[in-house]
Amino acid sequence: MRRAGLGEGVPPGNYGNYGYPNSGYSACEEENERLTESLRNKVTAIKSLSIEIGHEVKHQNKLLAEMDSEFDSTTGFLGKTMGKLKILSRGSQTKLLCYMMLFSLFVFFVIYWIIKLR
């Protein structure tokens, strides 16, 4: 029994694609080209997305560094304020109580005056 050789049944001279008949191989090649182009587009999209993510990360790191410096300055300011409060609390309690009473009386008279003018 004789086996069919490569390309039997196809007219001579139509084996331009590595010895395969044009009909089957070119369809596979076209499909591969289409899939390759689709993959290339996806890789390009992922590349641009990763570049944008990199820019966003740099921007966020800059904002975090600025926030860190602001928190450091606020911590220093708060520390100074707490120090002043400690000094104030060590002072005479009667002086502080007198100031609070005078302030309360002042607020009371202002509210009384506003109500009376209505």
Buried (B, 14 or more C-beta within 10 A) or exposed (E): EEEEEEBEEEEEEEBEEEEBBEEEBEEEEEEEEEEEEEEEEEEEEEEEEEEEEEEEEEEEEEEEEEEEEEEEEEEEEEEEEEEEEEEEEEEEEEEEEEEEEEEEEEEEEEEEEEEEEE
